[in-house]
Amino acid sequence: MTVDVEQLSCQELVELVTDYLEGALSPADTARFEDHIGRCGGCTIYLEQMRRTIEVVGQLSVDALTPDAERDLLEAFRGWRPA
């Protein structure tokens, strides 16, 4: 007997991507996430973009960020609200 698992939407995947990358999802949610990634090329690309962004940003030093860049980043995220 197989159990039907509710599939994730692309929006749900986007909301879970950070927890997935940090290994913080439950085994059931990890399976749903990976099932979606296996079927959705757009979300697969998004996941790889997030991995690459984390990799690159993790290499930045505090001194590498100009005051203008810091201001722009703060401004960009100030108005961000989860959907």
C-alpha positions in Angstrom: 0.0 0.0 0.0 1.3 3.5 -0.9 0.5 6.6 1.0 -0.3 9.7 -1.0 1.7 12.6 0.2 0.5 16.1 -0.4 2.7 17.8 -3.0 4.3 21.1 -2.4 3.5 24.1 -4.5 6.3 26.2 -5.9 5.4 29.0 -3.4 5.6 26.5 -0.5 9.0 25.3 -1.6 10.3 28.9 -1.7 9.1 29.4 1.8 10.9 26.2 3.0 14.1 26.5 1.1 16.1 28.0 3.9 15.0 25.3 6.4 15.8 22.7 3.7 19.4 24.0 3.2 19.9 24.2 7.0 18.6 20.6 7.4 15.8 21.8 9.6 12.9 20.2 7.8 11.2 17.1 9.2 11.8 13.9 7.2 8.3 14.1 5.7 8.8 17.7 4.6 12.3 16.9 3.3 10.8 14.1 1.2 8.0 16.4 -0.2 10.6 19.1 -0.9 12.9 16.7 -2.8 10.0 15.2 -4.7 9.0 18.7 -5.9 12.6 19.5 -6.9 12.7 16.2 -8.8 9.7 17.3 -10.9 10.1 21.1 -11.2 12.9 22.6 -13.2 12.2 26.1 -12.1 12.5 25.3 -8.5 15.6 23.2 -9.1 17.2 26.3 -10.6 15.9 28.4 -7.7 17.5 26.0 -5.2 20.8 26.1 -7.0 20.7 29.9 -7.1 20.1 30.0 -3.3 23.0 27.6 -2.7 25.3 29.7 -4.9 24.2 32.9 -3.2 24.9 31.5 0.3 28.3 30.3 -0.9 29.3 33.6 -2.4 27.8 35.8 0.4 29.5 33.6 3.0 32.9 34.6 1.5 32.3 38.3 1.9 34.1 40.1 4.7 32.6 43.1 6.5 35.2 45.3 4.9 34.1 44.2 1.4 30.7 45.8 1.8 30.7 49.5 0.9 28.5 51.8 3.0 26.3 52.4 -0.2 26.0 48.6 -0.7 25.0 48.1 2.9 22.4 50.9 2.7 21.0 49.4 -0.5 20.7 45.9 1.0 19.1 47.2 4.2 16.6 49.2 2.1 15.8 46.2 -0.1 15.1 43.9 2.9 13.4 46.5 5.0 10.1 46.2 3.2 10.3 42.5 2.6 7.3 40.5 4.0 6.7 36.8 3.6 3.9 36.0 1.2 
